Amino acid sequence: MPAIVDFPTVVQEALVIFGDLFDTEPARRHFAEYLTGLMVAENKTVSGINREFALTTDQSCFNRWLTEVAWDITALNDRRLAWLQQAPQTRYSGRGVIAIDNTLVTHEGKLIEDVGWFWDHADERHVIAHDYLISHYVCPSRAPYPIEWRRLKKRDPCPAQEFKDHTELCIELIDDALKRGIPGAFTFDSSFTSAKVLNHLQSKQAAYVGDLKLNRKVVYAGREQKLQDVARQIPWEAKKPVRVGSRRYWYFSKHMRIPDVGHPVRVVLFWRERDDQEASKALVSNRLGWEVIRMVLVYRHRWTGTETFHRDGKQQLGLGDCQVRSGEGQTRHVYLVSAA
């Protein structure tokens, strides 16, 4: 039976902050209903949320508000980010971190705009999903929240002039954060440490710490070789200890050059044990004077920033539950999940 008879206090507060972005009272009510449903409804589809309320309009009105009625999603996102700057624990800081990662959001429907078959590395199978690239902010208080996102469109159905790959979408998210004046270092995994991304960040004088695959080639000892081959050459006495949490690792750090990257970088190789020949991880940064522990702490926030939203968005807030077919409806759903 319908159980919701009024909006939670937090949603009523959100109406005060965001209500003027909607030009009618029914639109403001639908906004409050959607936020409430994302938080508490068991079924977070449009019809599922609508059924949770004791007093509501027809489900088709709710669906039209999400997919057709004019309201500005960019203004909603901008207002959300501005609102977060009012609290010390979520305010931008020069010690903050901008983490960029992608995530697959699975769907049941094959007719939803922009869905496609993608390889899910976690489950080792192909799934029907949207592939989202999301930029996140991690404050010094460790409070994370999403900044902006892009949805990858599969190459086949997309007109050639409109197709953008992960690298291009990553650069768009970088430029978005810089345009907003968000301070902090960027961090990302090896999927985004292409020469094009690193050169772009350097051209903007933005700091970064990225993950390098161990088969990536660098210039070491006067010749190009794979990082893992470099790791095997590092003598026992050149490895230094660094403690990350309760775990001790061993590292070797050196300024190197990466082919096609137009600026010097600092590469750090890590081993689990000092006697190991094979390195377990490698990080790269354009901040040549940073201490290794600072590079590690910046990179660790990649997990803090991205996985928190991916987990909470999918498990708690229905990030993948929306089944409307239109791309506009799916776009609005993601921004509303961010607001929730």
N, C-alpha and C positions, 0 to 999 in steps of 0.2 A: 504494500500500500504506500502511496505518497507520504513522505515523512517530513519534508522541509516546509515549514510555514513562515519562516523569516530568514533573512540573510545573516550570516555570522558577523560579529563585530568587525573583524578584519576586512570583510567585503564591504560593509557599510563605510568604513574608513576609506577604502579604495574608491568608492563612489564619489566621495568628497574630492579626492585627488584627480580622478580621471573623468568624472561625470560630464564636464563641459566639452569633452571631445565628441560627445554624441548629442545630436540636435533635437531628439525627442525623448519623452519620458519612457515610451516602450523600448527604445533602443538602449537607454540606460538600464532599464530593468533586465533586458536580455544580457547585457554585459555582466550585471551582478549575478544573474542565474548561471551564466557560463563559468564564471570564476568559482562560484559555490560548487557547481557540479564537478569541476576538475578536482576540487579538494575532497569532496565527500561522497560523490556518487559512485556506486559500484560499477555501473556501466557508463563510460565517459563518452559515448557517442552522442550526437545531437538528440536523438529520440530517447536515449537512456537518461540523459540529464533532464530533459523535459518531463519525463515521467516521475522524477523525484519530488516535484513540487506539488503541494496540495492545491494551489491556485496558480494557474498558468494559462497561456494562450495555446492555440493549436500548434503542434510540432512544426507544421509547414512555415509558420511565421518565424519561429526560432531558426529554422534552416535558411530562410531568405535573409535574415539579419546577418548570418555568418557568411553567406555566399554572394549576396546581391546588394544589400542596402549600403549606401555610400557612407563610409567612415574611414578615417585616415590611420592606417596601421603604423606608418612612420611616426606620426605625432604621438601615438600611443607608446611606442618604444622609446622615443626621445623623452617623453614625460616620465616614464619608468626610470630611466637612467638618471634624470635630473633629481627625481625624488630620492633615489638611493644616495645622493651626495649630501643629504641633510643629516645623515647619521654618521658619527665618527667611525663606527666599525665597518661601514660599507663605502666610505668616501675614497676617492682616488688618492693615490700617494705615489711619490717617486720610488718607493720601495715595493710598489705593487707589481704584479706580473700579468701579462696578457697572453693567455694560453689559447692555441688554435688546434683543433682536432676535428676529425669527421666521425660520424656515427651512422649506422644503418638503423632506420626506423621501419620495422616490418609492418605489412598490411595484409589484410585478407583479400581485398578487392583488386583485381587485375586492371580495372578500368579507371582507377584513380589517376589523375593527370600526373605525369612525371615519374610514376613508379616504374621499376624495371627489375630484372633479375640481377642480383649482386651476390658475390661470394662472401659469405659470412665466415670470417676466420675463426671466430669463437666456436661456432657449431660445426665448422667444416662442411658446409653445404650451401647451395644456392637458395636465396630467399627472395620473395617479392618485397621490395622496400623502396623507401626514399633514402638517398644518400645526402646527409646534411653536413656541411662544414660550419662550425660554430666557433666564434671567438668568445672567450670568457675572461672575466676579470677576477683576480685573486688579490684581496686586500692584505696588508700586513697582519690584520687580525685573523687571517685565513678564511674570511667570509668570501665565498665565490658566487658569482652570478653571471648569466650570459649577457654579452654585449649585443652581438648581431650575428646573423647567419646567412648562408646561401644554400640553395638546393641544387644539386647536380642534375642536369638533364642528360639523359642518355644520348650518345652521339647519333644513333640510327634514326630516331624519329625527329631529331632536332635539326632545323635548317643549318647548313654549314656555317653561315655567318653568325649564328646565335650560339653555337656550341662553345662552352668554356670548360676547360679541364680543371683538375684540383689545384694546379699551380696558379692559374688565372683567378680562381675563386679565392684562394688563400691571399693573393695580393690585394684583391678587393677588400677583404676583411682587414688586412693590415692598413690600407689607406683609410678605411672607415674609422678605425681606432685613432689614427693619427689626425684625421680631420676633426674628430671630436676633442682633440687635445688631451687624450687619456695618457697619463705618464706611466712609465714602467718598462720593463724588458719583455720582449716577446719570447715565447718558448713553444716548441712543437717537436713531434717525433720525426723519424727519418723520412716519412712520407712527404714532408714539406721542406727538407733541407736541400732542395735543388739549387743549382748555381743561380738560377733566375730569381728565386725568392731571397737568397742570401745577398745577392748584389742589389736587389731592390731595397732591402732593409738598410744596407750600408749607404746607399744613395740618399736615404732619408735620415741618416745619422741616428738610426734607432738601434738600440742594443738587442742582441738575441743570444739565446742558448738553445741549441738544437741537438738532436740525437743523430749520430752518423752510423750507417751500416758498416760493419767491419770488412765488407768487401769493397768499400768505397776507396778510390785511388787518391793518394796524396803524394806530394813531392817530399821525400825524406832522404837524407844522405845523397842529395844531388840527382835522384832519379824517381820516376813515378812507380809507386808500388801500392799494393793493397794494405789497408790499415792492419789487418790481421798479420800480414807478413812483417810489418813494422813492429807489431807487438812481440813477435817471436825474437826480435833482435835486441830487445831491451834487457840489459843485464839486471841481475837480482838486486844489486846495490843501488840502482837508479830508481827503484820503486819505493814510493813513500806512502805512509799510512794516512788514511783519512777515515774518520768515524761518521757514519750516517745513521742517526738513531742509536740503536744498540749494536749495530753491525759495523765491523771494521773492513775496509777495502784497501787495496793498494793501487796507486796511480802513478802515471808518468805524464808529464805535461810539456808541450813544446810548441813554439810558433812554427806553423807549417803553411804551405800553399796547397790549395785544392785546384785542380784543373778547371778552368772556365770561371772560377771565382776571382774577381778582380781586386781583392784586398787580402792582406795577411790575416790569418785566423789563429786562434789558440785551440789546439786539439788536446784533449785529455783522454788517455786510455786507462781503463780500470780492470783490475784482476780481483777475483774473489780471494785467492790465496797468493802469497808472495812467490811461491815456487811455480805457479801456473805459467805455462807458456802461452796459452790461448787467452786473449783478453775477453772479458765478458760484456763490455760496453765501451762506447766512445761518445764524448760530447764535443761540440764545437761552438766557439763564440767569437764575435768580433771585438770583444772587450779584452784586449791583450793583457791588461794589468790586473784583471780580477783574480782573486784567490780562488782556488779550486772549490773550496766549500761554498763560496757564493754561487758559483756556476751550478753546483749540485742543488742548492736550495732553490734557485730559480727553476731549474728543470723539474724538481719534485712537484712544484706547483702546477705543472701540466696535468698531473693526475688529480690533484686537489680540485683544480678548476673544471676540468672536462668531465671526469667520471662522476662527480657529485651531481651535476645537472643531467648527464645521461641516465644515471641510475634513478634519481628522483623523478625526472621527467617521464621515464618509461614505466616505472613501477608504481608511482604514487599519483602522477598528474595526467596520465592518459596521453602522453606525447604521440603514441602510435595508434590510438584508439579511434580517432576521427575517420569516418568512412565516406565523407562527402567526396564526390568525384572531381570537383573543380579545383584547379590549382590555387585560385584566390581563396577558397574556403580553407584549404590546407595551410596556406600561408598565414591566414588570420589565426588559425588554430595554434600554430607554433608561437606566434607572438602572445596569444592569450595564455598559453602554458608558461611562457617566460614571465608574464605578469603574475600569474598564480604562484 
